[in-house]
Amino acid sequence: MDNNIFPNQSIKPIDTKINQKGNIEISGCDLVELAKEFKTPLYVMDKKTLLKMALDYKEAFSSYPKTKMLFASKALMTGAIAQILNSVGFGFDVVSMGEIYTLLNAKINLKNTSFNGNNKSIEELEFALDNDIDHISVDNFYELKILNEIAKNKNKVQKIHLRITPGIECHTHEYIQTGQLDSKFGFDLSMIDSAIELILNEYKNLNLVGLHAHIGSQIFETKVYEDAAKIVLEEIKRIKDKFNTELSEINLGGGLGITYTKEDNPPSVFEIAKIIINSINSNCERLNLEKPMLYIEPGRSLVCSAGVSLYTIGSIKEIENIRKYIAVDGGMADNPRPSMYSAKYSAEIANGKKENKPEVVTVAGKFCESGDILIKDIELNQPNSGDILCVYDTGAYCYSMSSNYNRVLKPAMVLIDDGKAKLIIKRQTLEQLVQNDVI
């Protein structure tokens, strides 16, 4: 990989090459050999690429010392991945009791964890408080009320942020926009005063310390980060003037885009860090505010480029003058994003070919849906039955969104590092598939 290219700007993981056998190799691991050993479909995560991106985030924001990094766990939550990120100082943005439990099971405490989400249950909130979560990003008036009651019953004062919708729309798929006014997430700006009045006058078991504004995902624009910081800080200034209380923390979310195909051109984390830090510094000076603690919560951009998925090609169907389909042994159950978002991916045949004879084909999944198409019209080199297909940039939202549709077993996941592969998610068994059936 070019040293001037950062992981989120590269389709392939660090140290991806063709080895002497002609096979694709990542971090010293032959992908064809991995497919033989662990079977397919298979999720593969490269530790080196993951750590490079994590350390880039920390370096990029190092000039603003009051920064905390939280991994948006919904992108990929496993015990092993959590431990790796925890080891380099990342906290976690969680959205469910299951994600919290995964952290606890990995022996990670919640001292640097934010609980986010638009409809947290009473059970989830109780579980979070029982395990001393650092703070909760409160999404609505209903949650304010029940969280105060829970905290009161437990004789606690719970630290909270208010999640707001800053009215910023990014040019991404509408399903992954979260900052625009018409959103299921958060308080819009007209609701904030009513929420603060409740907290100050009635909800004595809540301690409001900050605002949280997440503007979306797969963002390529840079000015939206500048605008988000400006809007949040102006709101903190307005709250200070009206309520005589200065909030000390802001969470600007994540959302940095990654390169799925050659058409994608995302900024680097260093570019957005500079924009965010400059915006905070200039706006704090302009508004006469103390510089707040800054939370950044990358998800996709942290883990996506580190991951690839391996499949075995099975049946091939050619419709003369229309299209050639190659079918793989996975599809929409292990990667629903193409079906949900029309997401695009890059891929290559992982096993070596003596000649280079590219042809345009469509990669179809094995599931009983016409829409189960992983990649439409991609150029691959001589795809044949039995070949191993490597799909790049599947580290985010593939395993975490996977299902048992058609009662197909969920794939395994391996972590690769310096020529070694370690199983970090076991392949699901038939016995596990039916273990919750009641007959």
MITOR-937729 format. One record per residue (C-alpha): x, y, z. Coordinates in pm, 1 decimal. Layout:
{x X y Y z Z}
...
***
This chain:
{x 0.0 y 0.0 z 0.0}
{x 122.7 y 352.4 z -84.1}
{x 262.8 y 514.7 z 231.5}
{x 70.7 y 831.4 z 143.8}
{x -258.9 y 642.3 z 145.5}
{x -436.1 y 577.6 z 474.9}
{x -633.7 y 256.1 z 537.7}
{x -974.0 y 418.5 z 485.1}
{x -850.0 y 544.3 z 146.0}
{x -731.6 y 202.0 z 26.2}
{x -949.1 y -77.7 z -109.1}
{x -709.3 y -341.8 z 21.1}
{x -561.2 y -406.2 z 365.4}
{x -196.9 y -322.5 z 441.8}
{x 57.5 y -572.5 z 299.0}
{x -178.1 y -720.9 z 41.2}
{x 22.7 y -882.3 z -237.5}
{x 43.8 y -1172.6 z -480.1}
{x 269.5 y -1445.7 z -341.3}
{x 492.5 y -1695.5 z -524.3}
{x 197.8 y -1930.6 z -575.1}
{x 11.2 y -1652.6 z -750.2}
{x -241.4 y -1631.4 z -464.8}
{x -351.5 y -1319.7 z -279.7}
{x -169.6 y -1285.7 z 50.4}
{x -245.7 y -1044.5 z 336.4}
{x -4.6 y -997.3 z 627.0}
{x 176.7 y -1317.4 z 531.9}
{x -140.8 y -1529.0 z 514.0}
{x -233.9 y -1696.9 z 187.1}
{x -608.5 y -1644.2 z 140.1}
{x -651.4 y -1969.1 z -50.5}
{x -491.0 y -2160.8 z 236.0}
{x -715.6 y -1979.2 z 484.5}
{x -1018.7 y -2086.2 z 282.5}
{x -899.7 y -2448.1 z 288.7}
{x -831.6 y -2446.6 z 662.5}
{x -1133.2 y -2253.8 z 788.2}
{x -1379.9 y -2316.3 z 500.1}
{x -1594.7 y -2056.1 z 329.5}
{x -1771.1 y -1819.7 z 362.7}
{x -1507.7 y -1672.0 z 591.5}
{x -1459.7 y -1329.7 z 744.3}
{x -1091.0 y -1231.0 z 768.1}
{x -969.7 y -938.7 z 981.9}
{x -614.7 y -802.6 z 946.3}
{x -479.0 y -685.1 z 1282.7}
{x -208.4 y -467.3 z 1129.0}
{x -454.5 y -263.1 z 922.6}
{x -690.6 y -230.2 z 1217.6}
{x -416.5 y -102.7 z 1448.7}
{x -281.8 y 134.7 z 1182.8}
{x -620.3 y 302.3 z 1149.3}
{x -672.2 y 317.0 z 1525.7}
{x -332.5 y 476.8 z 1581.8}
{x -390.8 y 718.2 z 1293.0}
{x -705.3 y 839.0 z 1469.4}
{x -516.5 y 895.1 z 1792.4}
{x -230.1 y 1076.1 z 1619.8}
{x -462.8 y 1288.6 z 1407.3}
{x -639.7 y 1428.4 z 1714.0}
{x -331.5 y 1444.4 z 1937.6}
{x -299.9 y 1823.9 z 1904.3}
{x -630.9 y 1854.2 z 2090.7}
{x -541.8 y 1693.1 z 2425.1}
{x -899.2 y 1673.5 z 2554.7}
{x -1003.9 y 1396.1 z 2314.0}
{x -1154.4 y 1055.6 z 2383.4}
{x -1184.8 y 791.3 z 2112.3}
{x -1486.4 y 561.4 z 2119.7}
{x -1532.0 y 273.6 z 1874.4}
{x -1887.2 y 268.0 z 1733.6}
{x -1931.7 y -97.5 z 1821.9}
{x -2230.9 y -162.1 z 1594.9}
{x -1983.4 y -178.7 z 1303.7}
{x -1818.2 y -495.4 z 1439.4}
{x -1851.4 y -612.9 z 1798.2}
{x -1656.0 y -920.9 z 1898.5}
{x -1456.1 y -985.1 z 2214.3}
{x -1124.1 y -1006.6 z 2030.3}
{x -1173.8 y -685.3 z 1831.4}
{x -1283.8 y -505.8 z 2148.4}
{x -971.3 y -617.4 z 2333.8}
{x -743.2 y -497.7 z 2053.4}
{x -900.6 y -151.5 z 2047.6}
{x -910.9 y -132.0 z 2427.4}
{x -537.0 y -208.8 z 2433.6}
{x -462.5 y 111.4 z 2236.7}
{x -686.7 y 332.5 z 2448.1}
{x -1018.6 y 323.7 z 2267.7}
{x -1344.9 y 330.6 z 2456.4}
{x -1677.2 y 219.3 z 2311.0}
{x -2004.0 y 359.2 z 2184.3}
{x -2259.3 y 82.3 z 2241.7}
{x -2621.5 y 56.0 z 2134.6}
{x -2754.1 y -254.1 z 2311.1}
{x -2728.7 y -475.1 z 2617.5}
{x -2564.4 y -737.5 z 2396.3}
{x -2281.1 y -503.1 z 2303.9}
{x -2236.3 y -409.3 z 2670.5}
{x -2228.8 y -777.9 z 2768.2}
{x -1969.4 y -848.3 z 2497.7}
{x -1739.9 y -588.2 z 2654.3}
{x -1790.2 y -728.5 z 3002.3}
{x -1730.2 y -1082.6 z 2875.9}
{x -1400.1 y -958.7 z 2726.1}
{x -1303.9 y -823.1 z 3072.7}
{x -1341.7 y -459.5 z 2962.1}
{x -1504.1 y -224.4 z 3209.9}
{x -1739.2 y 51.3 z 3103.6}
{x -1547.0 y 350.7 z 3242.0}
{x -1501.3 y 490.3 z 2890.5}
{x -1828.0 y 378.0 z 2732.3}
{x -2124.6 y 570.8 z 2594.4}
{x -2468.0 y 408.3 z 2559.1}
{x -2645.5 y 536.8 z 2250.3}
{x -2975.1 y 449.0 z 2079.8}
{x -3325.2 y 582.1 z 2015.0}
{x -3534.7 y 328.3 z 2210.8}
{x -3335.5 y 176.2 z 2495.8}
{x -3539.8 y -59.8 z 2710.2}
{x -3576.2 y -36.6 z 3087.0}
{x -3384.4 y -365.0 z 3114.8}
{x -3097.1 y -227.4 z 2905.0}
{x -3074.8 y 95.6 z 3104.5}
{x -3079.2 y -93.2 z 3434.0}
{x -2804.1 y -323.2 z 3306.9}
{x -2592.4 y -24.2 z 3200.2}
{x -2626.4 y 146.8 z 3538.1}
{x -2563.0 y -175.8 z 3729.5}
{x -2233.2 y -208.1 z 3542.8}
{x -2125.9 y 153.9 z 3599.3}
{x -2140.1 y 280.4 z 3242.8}
{x -1966.3 y 616.6 z 3206.0}
{x -2248.9 y 804.4 z 3036.0}
{x -2570.0 y 762.9 z 2842.4}
{x -2655.0 y 959.7 z 2530.3}
{x -3022.9 y 1030.7 z 2591.6}
{x -3232.5 y 1038.9 z 2276.7}
{x -3581.1 y 1157.2 z 2376.3}
{x -3816.3 y 1275.1 z 2653.5}
{x -3940.5 y 924.0 z 2730.2}
{x -3586.5 y 807.3 z 2797.3}
{x -3513.4 y 1107.4 z 3019.2}
{x -3810.1 y 1017.1 z 3237.6}
{x -3742.9 y 644.9 z 3275.1}
{x -3366.6 y 689.6 z 3315.8}
{x -3420.7 y 935.8 z 3600.3}
{x -3657.8 y 688.4 z 3769.2}
{x -3408.8 y 403.5 z 3730.2}
{x -3119.5 y 612.5 z 3862.5}
{x -3332.4 y 730.9 z 4156.3}
{x -3428.9 y 372.5 z 4244.4}
{x -3060.7 y 276.3 z 4239.9}
{x -2960.9 y 584.8 z 4441.0}
{x -2736.0 y 705.8 z 4158.9}
{x -2682.1 y 1028.0 z 3969.2}
{x -2619.3 y 926.3 z 3609.6}
{x -2398.8 y 1129.5 z 3376.6}
{x -2570.8 y 1198.4 z 3043.9}
{x -2534.3 y 1369.4 z 2707.0}
{x -2832.1 y 1489.2 z 2504.0}
{x -2830.3 y 1360.8 z 2148.8}
{x -2935.7 y 1636.4 z 1912.0}
{x -3010.3 y 1652.0 z 1539.1}
{x -2813.2 y 1951.8 z 1413.4}
{x -3001.2 y 1979.0 z 1083.7}
{x -2706.0 y 1873.4 z 867.3}
{x -2766.2 y 1644.9 z 568.8}
{x -2477.1 y 1453.7 z 412.3}
{x -2474.6 y 1317.9 z 59.1}
{x -2494.9 y 952.8 z 162.5}
{x -2767.6 y 690.4 z 139.5}
{x -3078.2 y 814.9 z 323.0}
{x -3070.3 y 510.7 z 554.1}
{x -2730.9 y 610.1 z 694.6}
{x -2805.1 y 979.1 z 739.5}
{x -2864.6 y 1067.1 z 1104.3}
{x -2802.3 y 1440.1 z 1145.8}
{x -3083.1 y 1582.4 z 933.9}
{x -3394.3 y 1734.7 z 1093.0}
{x -3628.5 y 1456.1 z 976.2}
{x -3461.8 y 1172.0 z 1168.8}
{x -3571.0 y 911.3 z 1419.4}
{x -3266.9 y 1002.1 z 1631.3}
{x -3233.9 y 1269.0 z 1895.1}
{x -3383.2 y 1598.3 z 2007.6}
{x -3417.1 y 1863.9 z 1739.8}
{x -3290.9 y 2206.5 z 1844.0}
{x -3640.1 y 2332.5 z 1931.6}
{x -3675.7 y 2060.4 z 2198.7}
{x -3352.6 y 2120.4 z 2389.7}
{x -3476.4 y 2389.8 z 2628.1}
{x -3768.3 y 2177.5 z 2744.8}
{x -3532.9 y 1885.1 z 2807.7}
{x -3289.2 y 2098.9 z 3006.3}
{x -3568.3 y 2250.5 z 3216.5}
{x -3683.5 y 1900.2 z 3309.9}
{x -3329.0 y 1795.0 z 3403.2}
{x -3260.4 y 2105.6 z 3610.8}
{x -3597.6 y 2123.4 z 3786.1}
{x -3733.9 y 1768.8 z 3809.9}
{x -3486.0 y 1499.0 z 3706.4}
{x -3239.5 y 1535.5 z 3992.9}
{x -3076.8 y 1196.2 z 3928.2}
{x -2944.7 y 1302.3 z 3588.8}
{x -2624.9 y 1502.4 z 3542.7}
{x -2618.7 y 1670.1 z 3200.4}
{x -2259.7 y 1735.5 z 3091.9}
{x -2266.2 y 1744.5 z 2712.8}
{x -2427.3 y 1730.9 z 2370.0}
{x -2395.6 y 1452.6 z 2113.5}
{x -2446.8 y 1521.0 z 1741.6}
{x -2383.7 y 1239.2 z 1493.2}
{x -2426.3 y 1353.1 z 1132.4}
{x -2425.4 y 1022.9 z 943.8}
{x -2205.5 y 759.5 z 787.1}
{x -1983.5 y 708.4 z 481.3}
{x -1919.5 y 1083.5 z 466.7}
{x -1682.6 y 1224.0 z 203.1}
{x -1754.6 y 1593.9 z 261.8}
{x -1533.5 y 1780.3 z 507.1}
{x -1723.6 y 2102.3 z 572.9}
{x -2000.9 y 1910.4 z 753.3}
{x -1757.7 y 1842.7 z 1039.0}
{x -1676.2 y 2212.9 z 1067.0}
{x -2046.9 y 2295.7 z 1063.7}
{x -2134.7 y 2031.6 z 1323.4}
{x -1876.1 y 2161.8 z 1570.3}
{x -1994.6 y 2519.5 z 1515.5}
{x -2362.3 y 2431.8 z 1568.3}
{x -2297.8 y 2229.1 z 1883.9}
{x -2075.1 y 2496.5 z 2038.7}
{x -2322.8 y 2772.3 z 1956.5}
{x -2589.1 y 2565.3 z 2128.8}
{x -2365.3 y 2524.3 z 2434.9}
{x -2316.2 y 2903.2 z 2440.7}
{x -2692.5 y 2962.1 z 2416.5}
{x -2755.7 y 2711.7 z 2698.5}
{x -2488.3 y 2879.2 z 2910.7}
{x -2646.3 y 3220.7 z 2865.2}
{x -3001.9 y 3104.5 z 2926.0}
{x -2954.6 y 2849.7 z 3202.9}
{x -2626.6 y 2966.4 z 3357.9}
{x -2470.5 y 2623.8 z 3308.6}
{x -2180.1 y 2544.7 z 3075.8}
{x -2168.3 y 2195.6 z 2930.8}
{x -1816.7 y 2053.1 z 2925.8}
{x -1834.9 y 1770.2 z 2669.7}
{x -1926.2 y 1733.5 z 2302.9}
{x -1955.6 y 1420.0 z 2092.0}
{x -1930.1 y 1479.9 z 1716.3}
{x -1983.6 y 1115.9 z 1619.2}
{x -1787.0 y 947.1 z 1344.0}
{x -1899.4 y 884.4 z 989.5}
{x -1572.7 y 915.4 z 795.8}
{x -1608.1 y 737.1 z 462.5}
{x -1394.2 y 455.6 z 322.0}
{x -1292.6 y 341.4 z -25.1}
{x -1510.5 y 52.4 z -139.4}
{x -1442.2 y 107.7 z -512.1}
{x -1210.8 y 319.4 z -727.6}
{x -1486.7 y 578.8 z -759.0}
{x -1474.4 y 656.3 z -385.2}
{x -1251.0 y 940.4 z -266.5}
{x -1282.9 y 988.4 z 110.0}
{x -1071.1 y 1234.4 z 309.2}
{x -813.5 y 1103.0 z 553.9}
{x -866.8 y 1111.3 z 927.8}
{x -592.7 y 1375.8 z 945.6}
{x -793.5 y 1604.7 z 718.1}
{x -1112.7 y 1582.7 z 923.2}
{x -923.0 y 1607.5 z 1253.5}
{x -765.2 y 1935.1 z 1145.0}
{x -1104.1 y 2073.1 z 1041.6}
{x -1275.3 y 1967.2 z 1365.7}
{x -997.8 y 2095.5 z 1591.9}
{x -975.0 y 2428.7 z 1409.6}
{x -1350.9 y 2470.2 z 1428.9}
{x -1356.8 y 2396.7 z 1802.8}
{x -1066.7 y 2631.8 z 1875.3}
{x -1200.7 y 2921.5 z 1669.0}
{x -1559.4 y 2886.4 z 1789.4}
{x -1462.2 y 2854.1 z 2154.6}
{x -1257.9 y 3172.6 z 2123.6}
{x -1538.2 y 3350.7 z 1939.9}
{x -1803.1 y 3241.5 z 2190.3}
{x -1584.1 y 3276.4 z 2500.2}
{x -1626.1 y 2911.3 z 2596.3}
{x -1394.7 y 2672.4 z 2775.9}
{x -1264.9 y 2408.8 z 2535.2}
{x -1477.1 y 2097.9 z 2588.8}
{x -1384.7 y 1733.3 z 2614.2}
{x -1421.0 y 1601.6 z 2258.2}
{x -1557.2 y 1253.5 z 2188.4}
{x -1503.3 y 1101.4 z 1842.9}
{x -1666.9 y 767.4 z 1764.2}
{x -1539.5 y 606.3 z 1441.1}
{x -1695.3 y 277.3 z 1335.7}
{x -1682.1 y 184.5 z 968.4}
{x -1360.5 y 378.7 z 899.4}
{x -1183.5 y 201.3 z 1185.8}
{x -1255.9 y -162.1 z 1095.3}
{x -1388.5 y -182.9 z 740.3}
{x -1063.7 y -174.5 z 542.5}
{x -912.4 y -438.4 z 771.1}
{x -1171.8 y -695.7 z 667.8}
{x -1222.1 y -919.0 z 364.6}
{x -1468.7 y -1199.9 z 297.4}
{x -1375.7 y -1523.3 z 122.3}
{x -1622.6 y -1725.9 z -81.3}
{x -1606.8 y -2033.9 z -302.0}
{x -1753.3 y -1995.1 z -650.2}
{x -2011.0 y -2260.8 z -735.6}
{x -2258.3 y -2255.3 z -1022.2}
{x -2210.0 y -2034.4 z -1327.2}
{x -2490.6 y -1921.3 z -1556.2}
{x -2435.4 y -1729.5 z -1878.9}
{x -2727.1 y -1559.8 z -2052.4}
{x -2611.8 y -1485.9 z -2404.4}
{x -2576.0 y -1113.6 z -2481.0}
{x -2715.2 y -1023.0 z -2137.3}
{x -2511.8 y -1131.5 z -1833.3}
{x -2291.3 y -1400.0 z -1681.8}
{x -2372.1 y -1493.0 z -1323.1}
{x -2125.5 y -1658.4 z -1088.7}
{x -2277.5 y -1784.3 z -765.6}
{x -2089.6 y -1800.2 z -435.1}
{x -2156.1 y -1994.6 z -114.4}
{x -2269.5 y -1686.5 z 76.2}
{x -2457.1 y -1368.2 z 2.1}
{x -2718.9 y -1150.5 z 164.9}
{x -2716.0 y -1335.8 z 497.9}
{x -2346.2 y -1269.8 z 559.8}
{x -2345.2 y -931.0 z 381.2}
{x -2687.8 y -768.5 z 350.2}
{x -2552.1 y -425.2 z 253.4}
{x -2582.5 y -461.7 z -127.9}
{x -2946.9 y -564.1 z -89.9}
{x -3024.9 y -295.2 z 171.1}
{x -2825.9 y 3.0 z 43.6}
{x -2721.1 y -93.5 z -310.5}
{x -2370.8 y -93.8 z -161.1}
{x -2083.1 y -153.8 z -402.2}
{x -1772.7 y -365.0 z -342.8}
{x -1442.2 y -452.6 z -506.4}
{x -1328.4 y -815.5 z -540.1}
{x -1063.1 y -1039.5 z -694.8}
{x -1007.0 y -1406.4 z -759.2}
{x -774.2 y -1508.3 z -475.8}
{x -617.3 y -1815.0 z -637.5}
{x -349.1 y -1769.2 z -900.4}
{x -417.1 y -1784.2 z -1274.6}
{x -154.1 y -1852.1 z -1539.8}
{x -306.5 y -1594.5 z -1772.1}
{x -485.9 y -1266.9 z -1724.9}
{x -821.9 y -1298.6 z -1899.7}
{x -1063.0 y -1057.2 z -1732.9}
{x -1434.7 y -1079.7 z -1798.2}
{x -1734.7 y -889.0 z -1666.2}
{x -1961.4 y -1098.8 z -1444.1}
{x -2223.9 y -1052.1 z -1173.5}
{x -2159.7 y -1214.1 z -835.6}
{x -2479.6 y -1371.1 z -704.2}
{x -2546.8 y -1507.5 z -358.8}
{x -2702.5 y -1845.1 z -279.0}
{x -3014.3 y -1718.8 z -104.0}
{x -3368.9 y -1750.8 z -234.2}
{x -3411.6 y -1387.1 z -333.4}
{x -3367.1 y -1233.0 z -677.7}
{x -3214.2 y -932.7 z -503.2}
{x -2934.8 y -1142.4 z -352.3}
{x -2663.3 y -991.5 z -568.8}
{x -2330.8 y -915.8 z -400.8}
{x -2162.1 y -733.7 z -689.5}
{x -2315.5 y -639.3 z -1022.8}
{x -2098.9 y -620.8 z -1335.0}
{x -1748.2 y -659.8 z -1196.2}
{x -1436.9 y -751.7 z -1394.6}
{x -1278.3 y -1072.9 z -1261.7}
{x -997.1 y -1286.0 z -1399.3}
{x -1126.5 y -1616.2 z -1541.2}
{x -1379.1 y -1697.5 z -1267.1}
{x -1440.1 y -2070.9 z -1250.3}
{x -1626.1 y -2307.8 z -1019.7}
{x -1408.2 y -2385.8 z -718.5}
{x -1218.2 y -2057.2 z -728.3}
{x -1187.9 y -1847.8 z -412.6}
{x -1336.0 y -1499.3 z -438.4}
{x -1198.3 y -1226.7 z -209.5}
{x -1437.5 y -935.7 z -145.7}
{x -1261.9 y -634.8 z 7.1}
{x -1375.0 y -390.5 z 276.1}
{x -1616.8 y -615.8 z 461.0}
{x -1489.2 y -546.5 z 813.2}
{x -1788.5 y -326.5 z 899.7}
{x -2158.8 y -409.1 z 903.7}
{x -2124.2 y -755.5 z 750.4}
{x -2079.3 y -987.7 z 1047.7}
{x -2273.3 y -749.3 z 1270.6}
{x -2573.8 y -747.2 z 1033.5}
{x -2555.7 y -1114.9 z 939.9}
{x -2853.6 y -1346.6 z 977.3}
{x -2963.5 y -1707.1 z 951.7}
{x -3186.3 y -1641.0 z 650.7}
{x -3273.6 y -1971.6 z 478.2}
{x -3137.3 y -2130.8 z 799.2}
{x -2784.3 y -2096.7 z 668.3}
{x -2510.7 y -2107.4 z 931.6}
{x -2321.5 y -1789.1 z 1018.8}
{x -1957.0 y -1788.6 z 899.1}
{x -1641.4 y -1801.8 z 1107.5}
{x -1405.1 y -1508.2 z 1151.2}
{x -1026.6 y -1521.6 z 1175.6}
{x -775.7 y -1257.6 z 1283.4}
{x -452.2 y -1257.1 z 1082.9}
{x -119.3 y -1113.4 z 1192.2}
{x 235.7 y -1178.2 z 1068.5}
{x 156.3 y -1501.3 z 888.6}
{x -62.6 y -1646.0 z 1161.6}
{x -440.1 y -1687.9 z 1167.3}
{x -642.4 y -1709.5 z 1487.2}
{x -1008.9 y -1805.8 z 1503.8}
{x -1200.8 y -1526.9 z 1681.4}
{x -1557.8 y -1626.9 z 1586.3}
{x -1639.9 y -1995.0 z 1550.0}
{x -1852.1 y -2110.0 z 1258.4}
{x -2206.1 y -2170.0 z 1376.3}
{x -2313.6 y -2535.1 z 1398.6}
{x -2643.1 y -2698.7 z 1312.4}
{x -2693.1 y -2774.6 z 1681.3}
{x -2650.8 y -2405.9 z 1769.2}
{x -2890.5 y -2311.6 z 1491.2}
{x -3179.0 y -2503.2 z 1652.1}
{x -3082.9 y -2467.4 z 2019.1}
{x -3359.5 y -2215.7 z 2088.8}
{x -3630.9 y -2405.9 z 1901.6}
{x -3909.2 y -2531.1 z 2125.6}
{x -4096.6 y -2833.7 z 1991.2}
***
